[in-house]
């Protein structure tokens, strides 16, 4: 039975995808899947910065454009 205190999840409510970008550390050669989806870009940027401060990127799922990328350029 579903918990009545939790709102149903609708994936279309989440516009911003966070990618950890493991390829920037040569940890993978496979395409990087989104690790989290967020409704607000500020929350996506905060999450990515806390989890992967040197490599993460935030992608707008509606436009397909990169809206944020970590700025460290040397590893």
N, C-alpha and C positions, 0 to 999 in steps of 0.2 A: 504494500500500500504506500502510495506517495505521501510525503510529509506535506501537509497542507500549509505549513509556514514557509515553504520554498516556492518561489515563482517558477513557472515552467520556463525552460530555456529555449530561446528561439535564436538560432545561429545568425539570422539576418540582422539581429540587433547589434552585432559586433562588427565594427567597421575596420578596426586596426589590428594587424597581425604582427607579432613580435617574432623575429628570427634570431637565433643565437649566433649564426654565421661561423660555425666551427671551421669552415674552409679557410678562414683568415689565419688560423693557427695550424693549418695543414693537418687537421684532425680527420678530415673526410674529403672525398672527392665526389660525393653524391649530392644531389640537390638538397638544400636545407629546408625542411618543413617548418611551418609555423609551430611554435611551442606554446603560444597563448594568444587569445583573442580578447580585444577590449572594445568597449563602447566609446571611450574617450582617449584621445591621443596622449594627453598628459599622463594618464595612468599607464598607458602602454610604455611611454618613455621612462617613467619612474621604475616600472617593473624590469624593463630591459637593462637599465642602468644599475640596478641592484644585483641582478643575476649575472650579467655579462658586460661589465662596464667598458671593456675595450673592443668589443666586436659586434654588438647587437645592431639590428636595423628594424625600423618600424615601417610597414607597408600599408598604404590605404587600399583596402580591398575593393573599393568602388572604382577608383581611378587606376589602380595598379602602380601608382607612383610611390617612390621611397619618400617618406616624410621626415625621417630621422635616421641618421647613422652615427655610430660612435665616432669620435674625431681622432682617436689615437691612430697614428699612421705607421709607427715603427713598433715591431714586436720583438 
